Amino acid sequence: MTAKLRVEDVSIYYGNKDAVRHVSMLVEPNTVNALIGPSGCGKTTFLRALNRMHELTPHARVDGKVILDGEDIYGPDVDPVDVRRRVGMVFQKPNPFPTMSIYDNVASGLKLAGEKRKAVLDGAVERSLHQAALWDEVRDRLRAPGGSLSGGQQQRLCIARALAVEPEILLMDEPTSALDPQSTSRIEDLMEDLKRDVTIIIVTHNMQQAGRVSDTTSFFLNGDLVERGPTERVFTSPADKRTEAYVTGRFG
């Protein structure tokens, strides 16, 4: 199977400090890929480098290559705005535009790209809300503020907003850490459905969640990628003793 995303010898820096060192991996299409490891190990920094969000941080830089469908996203002629359309992101804390309507939240990325046709916007909003398993809950109040939704609904609204521009990859940074168990379960179920259309890379501190939702798991420690493989193998027979210690709860 052809890799959707190929990471080649990526190191990430804040000034002179190296936060991630010499990471290489292949991400196959239509899979869920979990990044695990203790706080401060480089997971979120690595995730943000996959759609060039890391470079928005002052004095940050990335060495190496991140190749999406054969093209290095850090190439000199590549538009970072286009990269972030193709590689969307959902953050830890739901961040809808609180006073903007549900409809306008979802349509915002398309409007920013210059789309003005109402039929196109209407279709994208409905499609994305369906994909985010939110349509049935909000279809009669699309003009209500995004901030009027519950926390779990707000996070699904943010997922719909990311999906509206039809990304190829969806990055999720601990998307359920601020949510109740029921909302967490809804979003985990959603990931299983979404991987038919997009490739998902998720940072999670929740070992049970990684085991439930992901096809592959990558264990980071102190900026290094210690181990990566099929989730079941990583959790049941890890190759590295540090991975075993982490997934069994001996540290973290």
Secondary structure in CASP SS format (residue, H / E / C, confidence):
PFRMAT SS
TARGET T0000
AUTHOR 0000-0000-0000
METHOD secondary structure of the structure
MODEL  1
M C 1.00
T C 1.00
A C 1.00
K C 1.00
L E 1.00
R E 1.00
V E 1.00
E E 1.00
D E 1.00
V E 1.00
S E 1.00
I E 1.00
Y E 1.00
Y E 1.00
G C 1.00
N C 1.00
K E 1.00
D E 1.00
A E 1.00
V E 1.00
R E 1.00
H E 1.00
V E 1.00
S E 1.00
M E 1.00
L E 1.00
V E 1.00
E C 1.00
P C 1.00
N C 1.00
T C 1.00
V E 1.00
N E 1.00
A E 1.00
L E 1.00
I E 1.00
G C 1.00
P C 1.00
S C 1.00
G C 1.00
C C 1.00
G C 1.00
K H 1.00
T H 1.00
T H 1.00
F H 1.00
L H 1.00
R H 1.00
A H 1.00
L C 1.00
N C 1.00
R C 1.00
M C 1.00
H H 1.00
E H 1.00
L H 1.00
T C 1.00
P C 1.00
H C 1.00
A E 1.00
R E 1.00
V E 1.00
D E 1.00
G E 1.00
K E 1.00
V E 1.00
I E 1.00
L E 1.00
D C 1.00
G C 1.00
E E 1.00
D E 1.00
I C 1.00
Y C 1.00
G C 1.00
P C 1.00
D C 1.00
V C 1.00
D C 1.00
P H 1.00
V H 1.00
D H 1.00
V H 1.00
R H 1.00
R H 1.00
R H 1.00
V E 1.00
G E 1.00
M E 1.00
V E 1.00
F C 1.00
Q C 1.00
K C 1.00
P C 1.00
N C 1.00
P C 1.00
F C 1.00
P C 1.00
T C 1.00
M C 1.00
S E 1.00
I H 1.00
Y H 1.00
D H 1.00
N H 1.00
V H 1.00
A H 1.00
S H 1.00
G H 1.00
L H 1.00
K H 1.00
L H 1.00
A C 1.00
G C 1.00
E C 1.00
K C 1.00
R C 1.00
K H 1.00
A H 1.00
V H 1.00
L H 1.00
D H 1.00
G H 1.00
A H 1.00
V H 1.00
E H 1.00
R H 1.00
S H 1.00
L H 1.00
H H 1.00
Q H 1.00
A C 1.00
A C 1.00
L C 1.00
W H 1.00
D H 1.00
E H 1.00
V H 1.00
R C 1.00
D C 1.00
R C 1.00
L C 1.00
R C 1.00
A C 1.00
P E 1.00
G H 1.00
G H 1.00
S H 1.00
L C 1.00
S C 1.00
G H 1.00
G H 1.00
Q H 1.00
Q H 1.00
Q H 1.00
R H 1.00
L H 1.00
C H 1.00
I H 1.00
A H 1.00
R H 1.00
A H 1.00
L H 1.00
A C 1.00
V C 1.00
E C 1.00
P C 1.00
E C 1.00
I E 1.00
L E 1.00
L E 1.00
M E 1.00
D E 1.00
E C 1.00
P C 1.00
T C 1.00
S C 1.00
A C 1.00
L C 1.00
D C 1.00
P H 1.00
Q H 1.00
S H 1.00
T H 1.00
S H 1.00
R H 1.00
I H 1.00
E H 1.00
D H 1.00
L H 1.00
M H 1.00
E H 1.00
D H 1.00
L H 1.00
K C 1.00
R C 1.00
D C 1.00
V C 1.00
T E 1.00
I E 1.00
I E 1.00
I E 1.00
V E 1.00
T C 1.00
H C 1.00
N C 1.00
M H 1.00
Q H 1.00
Q H 1.00
A H 1.00
G H 1.00
R H 1.00
V H 1.00
S C 1.00
D C 1.00
T E 1.00
T E 1.00
S E 1.00
F E 1.00
F E 1.00
L E 1.00
N C 1.00
G C 1.00
D E 1.00
L E 1.00
V E 1.00
E E 1.00
R E 1.00
G E 1.00
P E 1.00
T H 1.00
E H 1.00
R H 1.00
V H 1.00
F H 1.00
T H 1.00
S C 1.00
P C 1.00
A C 1.00
D C 1.00
K H 1.00
R H 1.00
T H 1.00
E H 1.00
A H 1.00
Y H 1.00
V H 1.00
T C 1.00
G C 1.00
R C 1.00
F C 1.00
G C 1.00
END
